[in-house]
């Protein structure tokens, strides 16, 4: 309009209208940057207050004292009137230009660049287009100011102002720069309020100017000025009130489920049952957010994999297990932030990076729209997979923030539930160990009672045999003599088994006694002979080979016989279980388990190595083998997790020796113990 005005006065009027936007634009731009970057410091709030105050002051000058702001207009290019600051060089115009344009824009752009340098992912893409749009867009109005300062250049740069909203629109649609519904709502409210604030004084002045002049003569302009000041003061409060009401109405559903998730995050730490906890999380998420499905993967401490724990939804369940070496798990562990499928897919297309290709493939296999990691300290304890929203809406930054809070609380709740279940299992193991200890303390009494029964059976069998031998069988028929011979043979077998039973009881008694006799010189064979006599009742020795690979003339060690037999009993027992596990798991052709025992003296100690070719121990479990109640056996009925802990104490404390452990998964295990030689004492 001002470019088509043929009179200076008409051009002045349209310049006044145009300058309302010129004054407000940098202030609103800085305000947007202020909120977008969440820079709520006191200094930034103060700058924002000064900026709005200056803008209101400038608008008042624009409306009622234009000469103090513009100075004069000049006719250029024989086409239009333009601001001519050089005619009277008004300081107010220069002040508004320096503060609202130079300082505010420079400060806002510096803040954006600093944030861009440290940003990543979706936020980095948002900021990239934000900066590109800003640099291009502001080239338009800067050119206008240069003309006003005497540097005449045809205003072709107006085209940059058009490009600015196009770039922002692209960023809003593609990179979720902001919620478009909220953006339109805020713009609509702002236009309505400030149209009222700025337009009402002009309308009133137009209708009642004559009356104002009659009443107030030369000071009539004070009435619309005061009215504009009052409306400008009330404007921000009205805007904030209406904005909150409108946004609450638009985002009512989103805020409702976000509040539900926050309350759920607080309450879940009270649930002790792990399965119930995980089911509750997926139920709440799918129901409140209304998504197609939710799944939870948790880290298995033994395998270091992430198996699927719970799944709820309409889709088919995703992958059963993710390995810790997968790109997705590595990315979550390193970045510690949510993954959004659309963003990963876009980055894959833009960069062609193999990492993004692998991530996209992982998320596609999982049917995941969003992956929320859950951390406890620096450990990725698991992650939540979320499907699409049934409404078709995108996941907003607020959504992701709430999900991260939920995931953090879930990590703590899951840890508590796991600890509670482990504590229950440990209590059961302790109770079992106490039962076994009680049986051990009862061994003396039990063996006495059992031996008495064996003694009675032996006497009965012996007397019966003597009676048969003393009986005259000459008058008996062949059938009777055959029957007596069979009875005699049966009684002899009873006597033999009674003697063997007595030896078993004697061995049990010897194994369970503490070994008060102390340390004595012993050969390795003495220890192993007694151990094998006992272990044969628990393991099937015919299925394995026990190889004694050491010289028979090795020097003796100073040791407690009972305790050392306990040590080797555990070695052989554990090795046998490991061999059976490998045989059943790998199903190797011609595989046969073996346990090799070597011994060699070195510098007043005997180094004994017990090596098997069983399943071995996984790397992550090697450091735990001597921990009380830790067991790698298939079930708690096969082991209490106390065996190796007891062995370690026997070697270190009683015998003042050393014990070391090496294992390679699917290959075998080797124990190395060092016991002082008898000659040292």
HELIX and SHEET records of a PDB file:
HELIX    1   1 UNK A    2  UNK A    4  5                                   3    
HELIX    2   2 UNK A    8  UNK A   36  1                                  29    
HELIX    3   3 UNK A   42  UNK A   64  1                                  23    
HELIX    4   4 UNK A   66  UNK A   69  1                                   4    
HELIX    5   5 UNK A   85  UNK A   87  5                                   3    
HELIX    6   6 UNK A   91  UNK A   96  1                                   6    
HELIX    7   7 UNK A   97  UNK A  103  3                                   7    
HELIX    8   8 UNK A  104  UNK A  118  1                                  15    
HELIX    9   9 UNK A  121  UNK A  148  1                                  28    
HELIX   10  10 UNK A  158  UNK A  175  1                                  18    
HELIX   11  11 UNK A  180  UNK A  216  1                                  37    
HELIX   12  12 UNK A  217  UNK A  219  5                                   3    
HELIX   13  13 UNK A  221  UNK A  250  1                                  30    
HELIX   14  14 UNK A  252  UNK A  267  1                                  16    
HELIX   15  15 UNK A  268  UNK A  270  5                                   3    
HELIX   16  16 UNK A  274  UNK A  289  1                                  16    
HELIX   17  17 UNK A  327  UNK A  335  1                                   9    
HELIX   18  18 UNK A  341  UNK A  351  1                                  11    
HELIX   19  19 UNK A  354  UNK A  366  1                                  13    
HELIX   20  20 UNK A  397  UNK A  441  1                                  45    
HELIX   21  21 UNK A  443  UNK A  470  1                                  28    
HELIX   22  22 UNK A  478  UNK A  512  1                                  35    
HELIX   23  23 UNK A  524  UNK A  535  1                                  12    
HELIX   24  24 UNK A  541  UNK A  543  5                                   3    
HELIX   25  25 UNK A  561  UNK A  586  1                                  26    
HELIX   26  26 UNK A  619  UNK A  624  5                                   6    
HELIX   27  27 UNK A  643  UNK A  649  1                                   7    
HELIX   28  28 UNK A  650  UNK A  654  3                                   5    
HELIX   29  29 UNK A  678  UNK A  680  5                                   3    
SHEET    1   A 2 UNK A  72  UNK A  76  0                                        
SHEET    2   A 2 UNK A  80  UNK A  84 -1                                        
SHEET    1   B 6 UNK A 321  UNK A 323  0                                        
SHEET    2   B 6 UNK A 305  UNK A 313 -1                                        
SHEET    3   B 6 UNK A 293  UNK A 299 -1                                        
SHEET    4   B 6 UNK A 379  UNK A 386 -1                                        
SHEET    5   B 6 UNK A 370  UNK A 376 -1                                        
SHEET    6   B 6 UNK A 339  UNK A 340 -1                                        
SHEET    1   C 2 UNK A 520  UNK A 522  0                                        
SHEET    2   C 2 UNK A 557  UNK A 559 -1                                        
SHEET    1   D 5 UNK A 544  UNK A 549  0                                        
SHEET    2   D 5 UNK A 593  UNK A 602  1                                        
SHEET    3   D 5 UNK A 605  UNK A 612 -1                                        
SHEET    4   D 5 UNK A 668  UNK A 676 -1                                        
SHEET    5   D 5 UNK A 658  UNK A 664 -1                                        
END                                                                             
